[in-house]
Amino acid sequence: MPAAADIAVTLVVARASNGVIGRDNAMPWHLPEDLRHFKATTMGHAIVMGRKTFESIGRALPGRRTIVVTRDAQWQHAGCERAGSVAQAIALAARPDADASIAADEVFIVGGGQIYRDALPLADRAIVTEIDVEVDGDTRFPTLTPPDWVLRDSQAHRSASGLAYRIERWERTRPA
């Protein structure tokens, strides 16, 4: 299988200003604008998620190649592929899919907490929706900071409900 270097690895995460990304295996906010952004960003690519995240969604997402990371070698679900680790999922995503409309040049890591922790050292980029709210939660995502990460773009938005948020695009700095 191709190495992770053969495919761009991008983390996609929405986090509260206090770092919370989840509570009881669900997002502790409702932000339709970010869900639309997520769909537009990941459409036509492979997405990698943990089994618990998949179960919270309940189905493979249309227009994307869904790869679920689980230690259960017997796990299967219609429209999904199984991987035993994040590294294996990335290598799987680097191989062309039977569906030629799915790109094999970039894979999106979409959660949950353990999958983000495992993928963080492998990631080239991160797209972070930073939501201007503090919430209680049991799952967090770290703040990306220099010198390991550089902020390339930050766009401020306000949802229809009045909630402020920013979409930030980060790139990992790599030694020359």
C-alpha positions in Angstrom: 0.0 0.0 0.0 1.2 3.6 -0.6 2.7 5.4 2.3 1.0 8.4 4.0 3.4 10.7 2.1 1.6 9.8 -1.2 -1.6 11.5 -0.1 -2.4 14.8 1.7 -3.8 14.2 5.1 -6.2 16.9 6.3 -8.0 17.1 9.6 -11.5 18.6 9.6 -12.8 19.6 13.0 -15.3 21.9 14.6 -14.3 22.9 18.2 -15.6 25.3 20.8 -13.3 28.0 22.0 -12.4 25.9 25.0 -11.3 23.0 22.8 -14.4 20.8 23.2 -15.4 18.8 20.1 -17.9 16.4 21.6 -20.1 15.3 24.5 -21.5 11.8 24.8 -20.5 11.0 21.3 -22.3 14.0 19.8 -21.5 17.6 18.9 -22.7 19.9 21.6 -24.0 22.6 19.2 -26.0 22.8 16.1 -24.3 24.9 13.3 -25.9 24.1 9.9 -23.5 26.5 8.2 -20.5 24.4 9.3 -22.3 21.2 8.3 -22.6 22.7 4.8 -19.0 23.7 4.8 -18.0 20.1 5.9 -20.0 18.6 3.1 -18.5 21.0 0.4 -15.0 20.4 1.7 -15.1 16.6 1.9 -17.3 15.8 -1.1 -15.6 13.6 -3.7 -12.9 12.4 -1.2 -12.2 9.7 1.3 -13.2 10.5 4.9 -11.8 8.6 7.9 -13.6 8.3 11.2 -13.7 6.1 14.2 -16.4 3.5 14.8 -18.1 5.6 17.5 -18.2 8.6 15.2 -19.7 6.5 12.4 -22.3 5.1 14.8 -23.3 8.7 15.8 -23.8 9.5 12.1 -25.4 6.1 11.3 -24.6 5.8 7.6 -22.0 6.3 5.0 -22.0 9.9 3.7 -23.1 10.2 0.1 -20.5 11.3 -2.4 -17.6 10.3 -0.2 -15.6 7.2 0.4 -16.2 6.3 4.1 -13.4 4.5 5.9 -14.1 3.5 9.5 -11.3 2.7 11.9 -12.1 -0.1 14.3 -10.2 -2.9 16.0 -13.1 -5.2 15.4 -11.9 -7.2 12.3 -15.5 -8.5 11.7 -17.0 -5.0 11.6 -18.8 -4.1 8.4 -21.5 -1.7 7.2 -22.9 -1.1 3.7 -21.0 1.6 1.8 -18.1 1.6 4.2 -14.6 0.2 4.3 -12.9 -1.0 7.5 -9.3 -0.2 8.6 -7.6 -1.4 11.7 -5.6 1.9 12.3 -5.5 5.4 11.1 -2.3 4.7 9.1 -4.0 1.8 7.4 -7.0 4.0 6.6 -4.8 6.6 5.0 -3.0 4.0 2.9 -6.4 2.6 1.8 -7.6 6.1 0.9 -4.4 6.6 -1.3 -5.5 3.7 -3.5 -7.9 4.6 -6.2 -11.5 3.7 -5.4 -13.8 1.8 -7.7 -15.8 5.0 -8.0 -13.6 7.2 -10.2 -15.2 10.4 -8.9 -13.5 9.9 -5.5 -10.1 11.6 -5.5 -7.1 9.7 -4.1 -4.8 12.7 -3.6 -6.3 13.9 -0.2 -8.0 12.2 2.7 -10.0 14.0 5.4 -9.8 12.8 9.0 -13.2 13.7 10.6 -13.1 12.3 14.1 -13.5 11.4 16.9 -11.1 12.2 19.6 -8.9 9.1 19.4 -8.7 9.2 15.6 -7.6 12.9 15.7 -4.9 12.0 18.3 -3.7 9.2 16.1 -3.8 11.3 12.9 -2.3 14.5 14.2 1.3 13.5 13.8 0.5 12.4 10.2 -1.5 15.4 9.2 -0.3 18.0 6.6 -3.2 20.4 7.0 -6.1 21.1 9.3 -9.4 22.9 8.7 -10.7 24.1 12.0 -14.1 25.7 12.6 -13.5 27.6 15.8 -16.9 28.3 17.4 -17.2 31.2 19.7 -18.8 29.3 22.5 -17.7 27.4 25.6 -19.4 24.2 26.3 -19.0 21.2 28.6 -17.8 18.1 26.9 -15.8 14.9 27.2 -13.7 15.1 24.0 -11.3 17.9 23.1 -9.1 18.9 20.2 -5.8 20.6 20.8 -5.0 24.2 19.8 -2.7 24.2 16.8 0.3 26.5 17.4 3.6 27.6 15.8 6.3 26.4 15.2 4.6 23.1 14.2 1.6 24.7 12.6 1.1 27.9 10.7 -2.2 29.6 10.2 -2.7 30.3 6.4 -6.2 31.7 6.4 -9.0 32.7 8.9 -12.4 33.8 7.9 -14.9 35.1 10.4 -18.6 34.2 10.0 -21.9 34.5 11.9 -24.5 31.8 11.7 -28.2 32.6 11.1 -28.8 32.0 14.8 -26.2 34.6 15.6 -23.4 32.3 16.7 -19.9 33.6 15.7 -17.4 31.2 14.3 -14.2 31.2 12.2 -13.0 28.8 9.6 -9.2 28.5 9.9 -6.8 26.7 7.5 -3.6 25.5 9.1 -0.6 23.9 7.5 2.1 21.8 9.3 5.6 23.2 9.0 8.0 20.6 7.8 11.8 20.7 8.1 13.5 21.5 4.8 
